[in-house]
């Protein structure tokens, strides 16, 4: 959870810095990107983890 929170905070900080220099604070792109991150995180937690197979090499 700590990693996802850091990613979201970093994304918002990058969006603010980019918007400051370009004068384009488009919230739609930020919202879509954050929803993608959150949905990917949730789906990743729901799907069962596969066991790694040791081939003994």
C-alpha positions as CSV (number, residue, x, y, z in Angstrom):
1,X,0.0,0.0,0.0
2,X,2.9,2.3,0.7
3,X,4.2,1.9,-2.9
4,X,0.8,2.7,-4.5
5,X,0.4,5.8,-2.3
6,X,3.9,7.0,-3.3
7,X,3.1,6.4,-7.0
8,X,-0.1,8.5,-6.7
9,X,1.6,11.3,-4.8
10,X,4.4,11.3,-7.4
11,X,1.9,11.4,-10.2
12,X,0.1,14.4,-8.7
13,X,3.3,16.2,-8.1
14,X,4.5,15.6,-11.7
15,X,1.1,16.8,-13.0
16,X,1.4,20.0,-11.0
17,X,4.9,20.7,-12.2
18,X,4.0,19.9,-15.8
19,X,0.9,22.1,-15.6
20,X,3.0,24.9,-14.1
21,X,5.4,25.0,-17.1
22,X,2.8,24.3,-19.8
23,X,-0.2,26.1,-18.3
24,X,-2.3,23.0,-19.1
25,X,-3.9,21.6,-15.9
26,X,-6.0,19.0,-17.7
27,X,-7.7,17.0,-15.0
28,X,-9.2,14.5,-17.3
29,X,-5.8,12.9,-18.2
30,X,-4.7,12.8,-14.6
31,X,-8.0,11.3,-13.5
32,X,-7.8,8.6,-16.2
33,X,-4.2,7.8,-15.3
34,X,-5.0,7.5,-11.5
35,X,-8.1,5.3,-12.2
36,X,-5.9,3.0,-14.3
37,X,-3.3,2.8,-11.5
38,X,-6.0,2.1,-8.8
39,X,-7.8,-0.5,-11.0
40,X,-4.6,-2.3,-11.9
41,X,-3.6,-2.4,-8.3
42,X,-7.0,-3.9,-7.2
43,X,-7.0,-6.4,-10.0
44,X,-3.5,-7.4,-9.2
45,X,-4.5,-8.1,-5.6
46,X,-7.6,-10.1,-6.5
47,X,-6.0,-12.5,-9.0
48,X,-4.4,-15.5,-7.3
49,X,-0.6,-15.6,-7.4
50,X,1.0,-18.4,-9.3
51,X,3.7,-20.5,-7.7
52,X,7.1,-20.3,-9.3
53,X,8.3,-23.6,-10.6
54,X,11.9,-24.6,-9.7
55,X,13.4,-26.4,-12.7
56,X,16.5,-27.4,-10.6
57,X,19.0,-26.1,-13.1
